[in-house]
């Protein structure tokens, strides 16, 4: 904060420099008055949007590669750190010590401790679900654990793995791992193709490159589309995915929406249908990394569900939420997607199941946005993977 007196100093040797700084501070204070910022705006940045100026406020820092954020009923937040730590973060930004009894993770490449969600009956049973890269004797696999959160002891109790991929190949990438409860209390789990095993995304006998739907205890819902089908895994809800790192239920229809990484281009947003084939790696807009050649046989096929949005070149999407709050009335009904490579927050305007336009936000920050969630206060909260921070978007 600049310091200045109410009148210019009289010492000849310092008059011009200090008077210049005084005028600069007046200009700064005028901007503060215009945007409605408090006099001291440390840890805040004002960015432009079509809804007007937006304050980006730092809520917490000191996290190492944060991956997922979930709000607890008391206003605290659960945050995962990819190296294998789970923390409780208070609304004023205080980080707890790491929660005890978190499952051991394969913290290599893109793997580690990934998503966290609280259960539909959390207020009563204190149950949470975690997705993570689970080490095995052969390699590692995406797994999901259920546990009871003991706030007093800062620990997890009754930790139980309720799902694990059949395959556990060697490799560091493409774990998927977003978790979403549907309106019936079943759990969607997104599973990556593990990069070097992409052809398995078209194999219904494999869990790789799929979205599965399980009961909270790991059981199989009887209305899953492949229950009783020979040669298919009964957990599978949809197939032909590459690496889904964003998923959310539409607040009106209750349908699952998801986005996934393409290679060089071909990032997709999809409305996920029961039994739907989403094409990877046969039908895709993506290109090979080294050669730049097209992958598969084309971008359309009658039996493949087309995406509702494609990014070329890739923005590397991560995290997803539908905005239903009142803090930003002009954003109501929009779909928000974080971006890693793109270092932005994408706001997608929807007309039913069509994306009609996109606004790119926070490009001034130059940060990898790993997750985006709507808070109980109706504001958006982001995980800044670059600097290990939780950010909040406030009206300016």
Buried (B, 14 or more C-beta within 10 A) or exposed (E): EEEBEEEBBEEEEEEEEBBEEBEEBEEEBEEBEEBEBEEEBEEBBBBEBEBEBBBBBBBBBBBEBBBBBBBBEEEBBBBBBBEBBBBBBBBEBEBBEBBEBBBEBBBBBBBBBBBBBBBBEBEEEBBBBBBBBBBBEEBBBBBBBBBBBBEEEBBBEEBEBBBBBEBBBEBBBBBBBBBBBBEEEBBBBBBBBBBEBBBBBBBBEBBBBBBBBBBBEBEBBEEBBBBEEEEBBBBBBBBBBBBBBBBBBBEEEEBBBBBBBBBBBBBBBBBBBBBBBBBBBBBBBBBEEEEEEBBBEEBEBEEBBBBBBBBEEBBBBBBBBBBEBEBBEEBEBBBBBBBBBBBBBBBBBBEEEEBEEBBBBBBEBEBBBBBBBBBEBEBBBBBBBBBBBBBBBBBB
